[in-house]
């Protein structure tokens, strides 16, 4: 070890560069591994999570893809008929307006209404108190709540005697029956991509559904099942499909084309992160390979410079194995030091990353580098140390000491072999960099196209607020409508407000009112988004009117049949015809269709995501205020400033009425792609660093090779070679290596894209990526080539 430390001290520049390269590459890999471990590898906070599956619905007759919801009667039939599940729990999302905790302001909480067997299905128990009882899920008796650990500590000061305490929720008393442990969260991936006030569920309450409102058409629930011992997911899927087929035969009017499917709860939870994070880890490992090659080149150069020292030691009796062990131990020491520095880099990085982590990647914000990450970092550093130290060690051990002692200071017997190895390493570096830049460029290009997608409305200067009417006094539709009319009037009076409107399901909020429409009861159904909107909603959103007129205030009357459709609905319902004046029905309930008349056609708005296929949509105003949940405001003021004013305006109408969330439409759209933006940003950073590191490798090898050819260059110039000839000689050598790497990297990237379907092959982006790497390599070759032209032939010829 002491000999290794003395060696490092004699070559501080090489040691510093090698340490820095190891720290950056190993640290970057450890940063990504921390995310992968926390999100994907750590077990879910449930008992035997591998046995848990999520139920999904495929509504084939209207072209709907599988979604994480089921009809409650279907699930009740599955519970009675299945042979595959130990237990099944159901749930749906809920909002509580908490107003009765001391002098604290009212707060809107995001939570879950669950069946009595939801927590037993998950295999979890409250840290304090008890689970929901079956009798508490009966209609009218759902006045209990279980708190999340975060809500318990934030609003109730972690009071250990909180069980049995009554708080005011939605205008009535609610009893706290339990507190969940700190690591528990369900569901870990929310139904909405919007950044809610809390990134976790705040509460769980008994699901007291009104039996009169339960039909085969509604409502939609989430459902999780635990497989029986010995039953596979495939067997359970067949069981569920058989039950779906039986239900379709028994209830053809409601269940035709509707089937149930299963997905493991783990796969459902992680969504895009399942593919995005492993891809990012693969990119980080490729980046690590470039760093490994750079360090190997540095050590090869240093070992070649020490060939006389090694030859003397071997002549004095040191065995080849001892020389090899010494060089490997030096590499290990260097690698471990770099690994510790890389772990420190990881710790610092994860002090910043949680603040920018998207909510849509579960658990990412809680990621921290622990002892597992530290062990991974050290192991990775040791493996890399062996890899980049093995070649110099073997080369030196095989060298002829007598030949090394006779050679000049600029050439040696191992020079040819080591030069070939360095050339191979450079080719590999460039190849990996090309693959990273191409794949990263294509993925980034696809992402840029996504964020440039027109959502169908003008998102600038539009603030959206979620307001869930609190209290029993607003349960009646008429009183609910009065509340929202007063809120609209209060907000409209604020300075800088141009227009105000309401809607029951705002685009990019996670809420949707999916249904079906048809021109008559015998025509094929078309799936559509069906929204109740106030008269000014479409204008406030900045939607383009293509035909007809806007909705008016008199369209708010309950008996009005007016509606506006988007151009997709108009084309699908009446292809080749003018939609204005046409009648169609909303088929929420096949027994009571609601007929509407088209008075306008608007441009299509995307509702759930920028990359979703365009879908039909219907907007009507009758009873809109009675069903309103979202307030949209077009303003000339900043969103943050107006959000405060909106909260004050709502408070002036009802001091106990909280605003759940206020955010600009631009931010809501951004939240839907936050996970991809986060991963693409890290991938772009990794690709950029890989390109720079590869360029540094090319520069280092060409510079070193040029230094070894000093006498040769001196002879060439003495015999009449011009500086341009010398420059082209050195430049051509470097670009040959780089070109070989570019070709290998291009082939590897195209193969990976085809095999793993990573991205669409955009020829323009591929050419740009190859050109970027080639240009960077050319610059890295040009600098030492230019320097070679300044060599003095006389001085070069005098060298040993």
ZATI-677604 format. One line per field, with one value per residue (C-alpha): residue number from 1; residue in three letters; x, z, y. Coordinates in steps of 0.25 Angstrom, whole numbers. Each point is the difference from the previous one (the first is absolute). Layout:
baza = c(NUM,...) .
drenlo = c(ala,...) .
X = c(X,...) .
Z = c(Z,...) .
Y = c(Y,...) .
END
This chain:
baza = c(1,2,3,4,5,6,7,8,9,10,11,12,13,14,15,16,17,18,19,20,21,22,23,24,25,26,27,28,29,30,31,32,33,34,35,36,37,38,39,40,41,42,43,44,45,46,47,48,49,50,51,52,53,54,55,56,57,58,59,60,61,62,63,64,65,66,67,68,69,70,71,72,73,74,75,76,77,78,79,80,81,82,83,84,85,86,87,88,89,90,91,92,93,94,95,96,97,98,99,100,101,102,103,104,105,106,107,108,109,110,111,112,113,114,115,116,117,118,119,120,121,122,123,124,125,126,127,128,129,130,131,132,133,134,135,136,137,138,139,140,141,142,143,144,145,146,147,148,149,150,151,152,153,154,155,156,157,158,159,160,161,162,163,164,165,166,167,168,169,170,171,172,173,174,175,176,177,178,179,180,181,182,183,184,185,186,187,188,189,190,191,192,193,194,195,196,197,198,199,200,201,202,203,204,205,206,207,208,209,210,211,212,213,214,215,216,217,218,219,220,221,222,223,224,225,226,227,228,229,230,231,232,233,234,235,236,237,238,239,240,241,242,243,244,245,246,247,248,249,250,251,252,253,254,255,256,257,258,259,260,261,262,263,264,265,266,267,268,269,270,271,272,273,274,275,276,277,278,279,280,281,282,283,284,285,286,287,288,289,290,291,292,293,294,295,296,297,298,299,300,301,302,303,304,305,306,307,308,309,310,311,312,313,314,315,316,317,318,319,320,321,322,323,324,325,326,327,328,329,330,331,332,333,334,335,336,337,338,339,340,341,342,343,344,345,346,347,348,349,350,351,352,353,354,355,356,357,358,359,360,361,362,363,364,365,366,367,368,369,370,371,372,373,374,375,376,377,378,379,380,381,382,383,384,385,386,387,388,389,390,391,392,393,394,395,396,397,398,399,400,401,402,403,404,405,406,407,408,409,410,411,412,413,414,415,416,417,418,419,420,421,422,423,424,425,426,427,428,429,430,431,432,433,434,435,436,437,438,439,440,441,442,443,444,445,446,447,448,449,450,451,452,453,454,455,456,457,458,459,460,461,462,463,464,465,466,467,468,469,470,471,472,473,474,475,476,477,478,479,480,481,482,483,484,485,486,487,488,489,490,491,492,493,494,495,496,497,498,499,500,501,502,503,504,505,506,507,508,509,510,511,512,513,514,515,516,517,518,519,520,521,522,523,524,525,526,527,528,529,530,531,532,533,534,535,536,537,538,539,540,541,542,543,544,545,546,547,548,549,550,551,552,553,554,555,556,557,558,559,560,561,562,563,564,565,566,567,568,569,570,571,572,573,574,575,576,577,578,579,580,581,582,583,584,585,586,587,588,589,590,591,592,593,594,595,596,597,598,599,600,601,602,603,604,605,606,607,608,609,610,611,612,613,614,615,616,617,618,619,620,621,622,623,624,625,626,627,628,629,630,631,632,633,634,635,636,637,638,639,640,641,642,643,644,645,646,647,648,649,650,651,652,653,654,655,656,657,658,659,660,661,662,663,664,665,666,667,668,669,670,671,672,673,674,675,676,677,678,679,680,681,682,683,684,685,686,687,688,689,690,691,692,693,694,695,696,697,698,699,700,701,702,703,704,705,706,707,708,709,710,711,712,713,714,715,716,717,718,719,720,721,722,723,724,725,726,727,728,729,730,731,732,733,734,735,736,737,738,739,740,741,742,743,744,745,746,747,748,749,750,751,752,753,754,755,756,757,758,759,760,761,762,763,764,765,766,767,768,769,770,771,772,773,774,775,776,777,778,779,780,781,782,783,784,785,786,787,788,789,790,791,792,793,794,795,796,797,798,799,800) .
drenlo = c(unk,unk,unk,unk,unk,unk,unk,unk,unk,unk,unk,unk,unk,unk,unk,unk,unk,unk,unk,unk,unk,unk,unk,unk,unk,unk,unk,unk,unk,unk,unk,unk,unk,unk,unk,unk,unk,unk,unk,unk,unk,unk,unk,unk,unk,unk,unk,unk,unk,unk,unk,unk,unk,unk,unk,unk,unk,unk,unk,unk,unk,unk,unk,unk,unk,unk,unk,unk,unk,unk,unk,unk,unk,unk,unk,unk,unk,unk,unk,unk,unk,unk,unk,unk,unk,unk,unk,unk,unk,unk,unk,unk,unk,unk,unk,unk,unk,unk,unk,unk,unk,unk,unk,unk,unk,unk,unk,unk,unk,unk,unk,unk,unk,unk,unk,unk,unk,unk,unk,unk,unk,unk,unk,unk,unk,unk,unk,unk,unk,unk,unk,unk,unk,unk,unk,unk,unk,unk,unk,unk,unk,unk,unk,unk,unk,unk,unk,unk,unk,unk,unk,unk,unk,unk,unk,unk,unk,unk,unk,unk,unk,unk,unk,unk,unk,unk,unk,unk,unk,unk,unk,unk,unk,unk,unk,unk,unk,unk,unk,unk,unk,unk,unk,unk,unk,unk,unk,unk,unk,unk,unk,unk,unk,unk,unk,unk,unk,unk,unk,unk,unk,unk,unk,unk,unk,unk,unk,unk,unk,unk,unk,unk,unk,unk,unk,unk,unk,unk,unk,unk,unk,unk,unk,unk,unk,unk,unk,unk,unk,unk,unk,unk,unk,unk,unk,unk,unk,unk,unk,unk,unk,unk,unk,unk,unk,unk,unk,unk,unk,unk,unk,unk,unk,unk,unk,unk,unk,unk,unk,unk,unk,unk,unk,unk,unk,unk,unk,unk,unk,unk,unk,unk,unk,unk,unk,unk,unk,unk,unk,unk,unk,unk,unk,unk,unk,unk,unk,unk,unk,unk,unk,unk,unk,unk,unk,unk,unk,unk,unk,unk,unk,unk,unk,unk,unk,unk,unk,unk,unk,unk,unk,unk,unk,unk,unk,unk,unk,unk,unk,unk,unk,unk,unk,unk,unk,unk,unk,unk,unk,unk,unk,unk,unk,unk,unk,unk,unk,unk,unk,unk,unk,unk,unk,unk,unk,unk,unk,unk,unk,unk,unk,unk,unk,unk,unk,unk,unk,unk,unk,unk,unk,unk,unk,unk,unk,unk,unk,unk,unk,unk,unk,unk,unk,unk,unk,unk,unk,unk,unk,unk,unk,unk,unk,unk,unk,unk,unk,unk,unk,unk,unk,unk,unk,unk,unk,unk,unk,unk,unk,unk,unk,unk,unk,unk,unk,unk,unk,unk,unk,unk,unk,unk,unk,unk,unk,unk,unk,unk,unk,unk,unk,unk,unk,unk,unk,unk,unk,unk,unk,unk,unk,unk,unk,unk,unk,unk,unk,unk,unk,unk,unk,unk,unk,unk,unk,unk,unk,unk,unk,unk,unk,unk,unk,unk,unk,unk,unk,unk,unk,unk,unk,unk,unk,unk,unk,unk,unk,unk,unk,unk,unk,unk,unk,unk,unk,unk,unk,unk,unk,unk,unk,unk,unk,unk,unk,unk,unk,unk,unk,unk,unk,unk,unk,unk,unk,unk,unk,unk,unk,unk,unk,unk,unk,unk,unk,unk,unk,unk,unk,unk,unk,unk,unk,unk,unk,unk,unk,unk,unk,unk,unk,unk,unk,unk,unk,unk,unk,unk,unk,unk,unk,unk,unk,unk,unk,unk,unk,unk,unk,unk,unk,unk,unk,unk,unk,unk,unk,unk,unk,unk,unk,unk,unk,unk,unk,unk,unk,unk,unk,unk,unk,unk,unk,unk,unk,unk,unk,unk,unk,unk,unk,unk,unk,unk,unk,unk,unk,unk,unk,unk,unk,unk,unk,unk,unk,unk,unk,unk,unk,unk,unk,unk,unk,unk,unk,unk,unk,unk,unk,unk,unk,unk,unk,unk,unk,unk,unk,unk,unk,unk,unk,unk,unk,unk,unk,unk,unk,unk,unk,unk,unk,unk,unk,unk,unk,unk,unk,unk,unk,unk,unk,unk,unk,unk,unk,unk,unk,unk,unk,unk,unk,unk,unk,unk,unk,unk,unk,unk,unk,unk,unk,unk,unk,unk,unk,unk,unk,unk,unk,unk,unk,unk,unk,unk,unk,unk,unk,unk,unk,unk,unk,unk,unk,unk,unk,unk,unk,unk,unk,unk,unk,unk,unk,unk,unk,unk,unk,unk,unk,unk,unk,unk,unk,unk,unk,unk,unk,unk,unk,unk,unk,unk,unk,unk,unk,unk,unk,unk,unk,unk,unk,unk,unk,unk,unk,unk,unk,unk,unk,unk,unk,unk,unk,unk,unk,unk,unk,unk,unk,unk,unk,unk,unk,unk,unk,unk,unk,unk,unk,unk,unk,unk,unk,unk,unk,unk,unk,unk,unk,unk,unk,unk,unk,unk,unk,unk,unk,unk,unk,unk,unk,unk,unk,unk,unk,unk,unk,unk,unk,unk,unk,unk,unk,unk,unk,unk,unk,unk,unk,unk,unk,unk,unk,unk,unk,unk,unk,unk,unk,unk,unk,unk,unk,unk,unk,unk,unk,unk,unk,unk) .
X = c(0,11,7,-13,-2,14,-2,-13,8,10,-11,-10,-6,-3,-5,-9,-6,-2,-7,-9,-4,-3,-8,-9,-3,-2,-7,-10,-3,-2,-10,-8,1,-5,-13,-1,2,-10,-11,1,9,-5,-12,-14,-4,-11,1,4,-1,2,-13,-8,-6,-8,-13,-2,-11,0,-12,2,-13,4,15,4,13,2,-1,1,-14,-11,-16,-3,-11,10,10,-11,-3,15,0,-11,4,15,9,14,-1,2,-6,-4,0,-7,3,-3,6,-6,3,-2,-1,6,-5,-1,15,2,2,7,-6,-9,8,-4,5,2,-3,-7,-14,3,-8,2,9,9,11,-1,2,13,4,2,-5,-1,12,-11,-14,-7,-5,-13,-12,-10,-11,7,-1,-15,-7,-1,10,13,4,13,14,14,11,13,13,3,-14,1,13,-3,-14,-1,14,2,-10,1,-14,-7,-8,-14,1,-10,3,-9,1,-9,-9,-2,7,9,7,15,1,14,14,8,15,10,4,-14,-7,-11,-1,14,-3,-11,-11,4,13,-3,9,-10,2,5,8,-6,-14,-4,-11,-8,-15,-11,-7,-14,-7,-14,-6,-10,12,7,-4,7,4,6,7,15,9,14,2,11,1,9,2,-2,12,5,-9,8,-4,-2,-10,-7,-1,-7,-10,-3,-2,-10,-8,0,-5,-11,-4,0,-10,-8,0,1,-5,11,11,1,15,4,10,9,15,11,14,9,-1,15,-1,-12,7,12,-5,10,11,0,7,5,9,6,3,7,8,5,4,7,8,4,5,7,7,5,6,6,7,5,6,6,7,6,5,6,7,5,4,8,7,4,5,15,-4,-8,12,10,-9,-2,15,3,-9,-15,-9,-9,-12,5,1,-14,-6,7,-6,-14,1,3,-12,-9,5,-3,-14,-4,4,-8,-11,-1,1,-11,-9,2,-5,-12,-3,1,-9,-11,-1,-4,-8,-11,-5,-1,-5,-13,-12,-4,12,-3,10,10,-1,4,12,13,14,0,10,-4,3,13,3,-4,9,12,-2,-2,13,7,-5,4,14,2,-4,8,12,1,5,12,3,0,8,11,1,2,10,15,8,13,-6,-7,13,7,-11,-1,-8,-11,-2,-1,-4,-13,-3,-6,-9,-4,-3,-9,-7,-2,-5,-10,-5,-1,-9,-8,-2,-4,-10,-6,-1,-7,-10,-3,-2,-8,-10,0,-2,-12,-7,3,-6,-12,-2,2,-11,-9,2,-3,-13,-12,-9,-11,-2,8,6,7,-5,-11,-1,-7,-5,-7,-11,-8,-12,2,-12,-13,-6,5,-5,-12,3,-7,8,13,-4,-2,13,7,-7,4,14,0,-5,10,12,-5,1,15,10,6,-11,-5,-10,-4,-7,-2,1,-2,12,12,10,13,-5,-2,-15,-8,-15,1,-13,-6,-8,-8,-9,-11,-2,3,12,14,5,12,8,1,4,-13,2,-10,6,-5,-3,14,8,4,4,7,9,3,-7,-2,-14,-1,-15,-13,0,5,-9,-8,-4,-14,6,2,-15,-3,-9,9,5,11,14,13,8,15,4,3,-14,-6,8,-3,-15,-3,11,0,-12,-2,-2,-7,-14,2,-6,8,-1,8,0,4,-13,-5,-14,0,8,2,-2,8,0,13,1,15,13,13,15,3,7,8,-5,9,14,7,3,-14,-7,-10,-14,-14,-6,-13,-2,-14,-4,-13,2,15,1,-7,11,12,13,11,1,7,5,6,9,10,7,10,-6,7,-6,-14,0,1,-11,-9,2,-4,-12,-5,2,-8,-12,2,11,0,1,15,5,7,10,2,10,2,-5,15,4,-11,4,15,-3,-6,14,8,5,5,6,8,6,2,8,9,2,4,10,5,2,6,10,3,3,10,7,1,6,10,4,2,8,9,3,4,8,7,2,6,10,5,2,8,13,-8,-6,13,6,-12,2,15,-2,-10,-14,-8,-8,-13,6,2,-13,-7,8,-4,-15,-2,5,-10,-12,2,-2,-11,-7,1,-6,-11,-4,0,-9,-9,-3,-1,-10,-9,0,-4,-11,-6,2,-5,-10,7,-4,-4,12,0,11,2,3,9,8,1,4,11,5,1,8,9,2,3,10,6,3,6,9,3,6,12,1,2,10,8,3,8,10,14,7,14,-5,-8,12,9,-10,5) .
Z = c(0,4,-14,-7,8,-4,-14,0,6,-11,-11,6,-13,-5,14,1,-14,3,14,-6,-12,10,9,-10,-8,12,8,-12,-1,15,-1,-10,8,12,-7,-6,13,7,-10,-7,9,14,4,0,14,0,5,-11,-11,-11,3,-3,-13,-5,-8,-13,-10,-15,-7,-14,-6,1,-3,14,5,13,12,15,3,1,2,14,-3,-9,12,9,-10,-1,16,0,-12,0,3,0,10,15,2,-9,5,-7,0,-6,2,10,4,14,5,13,8,15,5,9,-6,-12,-14,-7,-9,-11,1,-11,5,-3,4,2,2,13,-5,-8,11,3,-15,1,12,8,14,6,9,9,1,-9,-14,-6,5,-10,6,-2,-15,1,-7,10,10,-6,10,4,-6,1,-1,-7,8,-7,3,14,3,-9,6,13,5,1,11,5,6,-13,-2,4,-2,-9,-11,-9,-14,-12,11,9,11,-4,10,-1,1,-4,-5,-10,1,-6,-12,-4,-12,-9,-11,-2,-14,0,-10,-4,-5,6,12,11,13,6,-9,9,4,12,5,-2,3,0,-14,3,-14,-1,-6,-8,-8,-3,-14,-11,-7,12,9,-3,11,1,5,5,2,8,-8,8,3,-12,-10,-11,-6,-13,6,7,-13,-6,12,-1,-15,1,10,-9,-11,9,4,-15,-3,12,-2,-15,1,10,-1,-15,-4,14,6,13,0,10,1,12,10,-1,-15,1,11,-8,-13,-9,10,-3,-13,2,12,-5,-13,8,8,-13,-5,13,-1,-15,5,11,-11,-7,14,2,-14,3,13,-7,-10,11,7,-13,-3,15,0,-14,6,12,-9,5,14,-1,-8,10,11,-8,-3,16,2,1,-7,-11,10,10,-10,-5,14,3,-12,2,15,-5,-9,12,9,-11,-3,15,2,-12,4,14,-7,-10,12,6,-13,0,14,-4,-13,8,9,-12,-9,10,-2,-15,0,-7,9,-11,3,13,12,-9,9,12,-6,8,-2,11,4,-12,-9,6,-1,-15,-2,6,-7,-13,2,4,-13,-8,6,-3,-15,-2,8,-6,-14,5,10,-10,-10,10,5,-14,-4,-2,11,-8,-12,8,6,-14,-6,-1,9,-11,-5,6,-3,7,-8,-12,8,9,-11,-7,13,2,-14,2,13,-7,-11,11,7,-13,-3,13,-1,-13,4,12,-7,-11,9,9,-11,-6,14,2,-14,3,13,-6,-11,12,8,-13,-3,0,11,-8,9,5,13,2,11,4,15,4,15,5,10,7,7,15,9,0,-4,-14,-3,-6,-15,2,11,-7,-12,9,6,-13,-6,12,-1,-15,3,11,-9,-12,8,3,-7,-13,-2,-15,1,10,-2,6,-5,7,-6,-4,-11,6,14,1,0,-12,-3,-10,-6,-14,-10,-12,-11,4,9,-12,-4,4,13,0,12,4,11,5,8,7,-2,3,-11,-1,2,-14,-3,13,-4,-13,-9,-14,-5,-14,-2,6,13,15,11,7,14,-3,-4,15,2,4,-12,-11,-10,-7,-1,-7,-5,-5,-14,3,5,-12,-10,7,2,-13,-10,-12,6,7,15,3,5,0,12,8,13,12,4,15,3,-11,6,1,-12,0,-13,-4,-12,-6,-1,-2,-4,7,-2,7,14,5,14,7,-7,-11,-7,1,-13,-3,6,-2,10,4,8,5,10,7,15,-2,13,8,-4,-1,7,-8,-1,-12,-1,-12,6,-3,14,4,4,14,3,-5,7,13,-4,-4,14,6,-9,3,15,-1,-5,10,11,1,-14,-4,-14,-3,-10,-9,-12,-14,-11,-5,13,0,-14,4,12,-10,-6,12,2,-15,1,13,-7,-13,7,7,-13,-7,11,-1,-15,1,10,-8,-12,7,7,-13,-6,11,-2,-15,4,10,-9,-12,9,6,-13,-6,11,-2,-15,3,-6,-12,-2,1,-11,-9,1,-1,-13,-6,6,1,13,-8,-3,15,4,-10,4,15,-3,-10,11,10,-9,-5,14,2,-13,4,13,-7,-9,11,9,-11,-3,15,2,-12,5,14,-5,-9,10,12,-7,7,-9,-15,-9,-4,-11,2,14,-2,-10,10,11,-9,-5,15,4,-12,2,14,-3,-11,9,10,-11,-6,13,1,-15,0,12,-8,-11,11,3,-3,-8,6,14,-4,-6,12,9,5) .
Y = c(0,10,-3,3,13,4,-3,8,12,-1,1,10,4,-14,-4,13,-3,-14,2,11,-9,-12,9,6,-12,-9,11,2,-15,0,12,-8,-13,7,4,-14,-7,9,0,-14,-9,3,-8,6,4,-12,-14,-10,11,-10,-6,13,3,12,-2,7,2,-1,6,-5,4,15,-2,3,-6,-6,9,-1,0,-10,1,-4,-10,-7,-1,-5,-11,-3,-1,-10,-9,0,-12,8,11,-1,14,12,15,11,15,14,13,10,15,4,15,0,12,-4,-1,11,14,-5,4,-10,-10,-8,-15,-10,-14,-13,-6,-15,-13,-7,-11,10,0,-14,-3,8,-7,13,5,14,5,5,-4,-10,-3,3,-9,-6,8,13,-2,1,12,12,-6,4,10,-6,3,-6,10,-1,1,14,6,-5,7,12,4,-8,2,-15,-1,-15,1,5,-13,3,15,7,10,8,-6,5,7,-11,-8,-11,-10,-3,-15,-2,5,-8,-2,10,-9,-4,7,-5,1,4,5,10,1,14,5,14,4,-1,7,-13,-10,-11,-5,9,-9,-13,0,-11,-1,3,-1,3,-14,8,6,-13,-5,-8,13,7,3,-3,-6,-5,-14,-8,-15,-9,-14,-13,-8,-8,9,7,13,-7,-10,12,7,-12,-1,15,0,-12,8,12,-9,-5,14,5,-11,3,15,2,15,5,-10,-3,1,3,-9,-1,-2,0,7,-2,11,3,2,9,8,4,3,7,-1,-15,2,14,-2,-13,7,11,-10,-6,13,3,-13,3,13,-8,-8,13,4,-14,1,14,-5,-12,9,9,-12,-7,13,1,-14,1,12,-9,-11,2,0,-13,-6,4,-6,-13,-1,1,-12,5,-10,2,-3,10,11,-3,0,13,7,-7,5,14,-1,-5,11,11,-7,0,14,4,-8,7,14,-5,-4,14,5,-9,5,15,-3,-6,12,8,-11,-2,14,-2,-14,-2,-5,-10,-8,-7,1,8,12,-9,-6,1,-7,-10,-11,-8,11,2,-15,0,12,-6,-13,7,8,-13,-7,12,0,-14,2,13,-5,-14,4,8,-11,-11,8,4,-14,-6,10,-4,8,-1,6,11,4,1,9,15,9,1,-14,-14,-14,2,13,-7,-9,11,9,-10,-2,15,1,-11,7,14,-7,-6,13,7,-11,0,15,-1,-10,9,12,-6,-7,12,9,-8,-1,15,3,-8,7,14,-4,-4,13,8,-7,9,-3,6,13,12,-4,13,9,-10,-4,-12,-2,-13,3,-11,5,-3,-3,-6,14,-2,-14,4,4,14,4,-5,8,13,-2,-1,12,8,-4,3,14,2,-4,8,12,-2,10,-6,-11,0,-12,-11,-13,-14,-14,-14,-6,8,-4,-5,-1,-15,1,-4,-3,-11,-5,-3,7,-4,6,-9,-12,-10,7,-5,7,9,3,14,10,6,13,9,14,14,10,6,-12,-3,15,1,-13,7,-11,3,1,-7,1,5,8,-1,-4,11,2,-4,-14,-2,-3,-15,-1,5,-11,9,-6,2,-11,0,-3,-14,-3,7,-8,-13,2,7,-3,9,8,13,-3,13,-3,-15,-8,-10,-8,-1,-15,1,-8,-9,1,15,6,15,7,12,9,6,15,1,-8,3,-4,-13,2,-11,-4,-10,0,7,-14,-5,-2,11,-4,5,10,6,13,4,10,-5,-1,3,8,-11,-9,9,-4,8,15,6,14,8,11,10,-2,-11,-13,0,14,-3,-14,8,9,-11,-7,13,2,-14,2,13,-9,-11,1,-15,-3,-4,1,-14,5,12,-2,6,-9,0,-6,-11,-4,0,-9,-11,-1,3,-15,0,14,-4,-13,7,11,-10,-8,13,4,-14,0,14,-5,-12,8,9,-12,-7,12,1,-14,2,12,-7,-12,9,9,-11,-7,13,1,-14,4,12,-6,-5,14,7,-10,3,15,-1,-7,10,-3,13,4,-3,-14,-3,6,-9,-12,1,5,-12,-10,6,1,-15,-4,9,-4,-15,3,8,-11,-10,9,3,-15,-3,12,-4,-15,4,9,-11,-11,8,10,11,11,3,1,15,0,15,-2,-12,8,12,-9,-7,14,5,-11,0,15,-1,-11,9,11,-10,-5,14,6,-11,0,15,-1,-10,11,8,-11,5,-11,3,-2,-12,-7,2,-8,-13) .
END
